[in-house]
Amino acid sequence: MVIENWKTIEKKSFNITGERQVFSGENVMLVQNTLKPGFPQFRHSHPNEQILCILEGKCKVTIGDESAEMGAGDMVRIASNVEHDLEVIGDETVINLDVFYPVREDYLK
């Protein structure tokens, strides 16, 4: 059994305004992101199915051709290989939890 706590998992910066923490099993991965105002948008896709859950803050999420504002407690599914993006709204930091299946190997490096 492996018990972890977000307070003790290393935060890794992936740009000047974003940090991520990773907890992974063999087939599924949880990623907690902290995104500060000014976080640069980057439209991207990956072969992993993703569930995005906003824990704190407000953001605009674009999946394919659809966009919507999301806030604390909101969740959305992002299908494999669909382009998507997240924009922080306002001056509040966004904390989100991503679930990926299968594991994103690039996040383990």
Secondary structure as UniProt FT lines:
FT   TURN            6..8
FT   STRAND          12..15
FT   TURN            16..17
FT   STRAND          18..24
FT   STRAND          29..35
FT   TURN            37..38
FT   STRAND          49..56
FT   STRAND          59..63
FT   TURN            64..65
FT   STRAND          66..70
FT   TURN            72..73
FT   STRAND          75..78
FT   TURN            80..81
FT   STRAND          84..88
FT   TURN            90..91
FT   STRAND          94..101
FT   HELIX           105..107
//
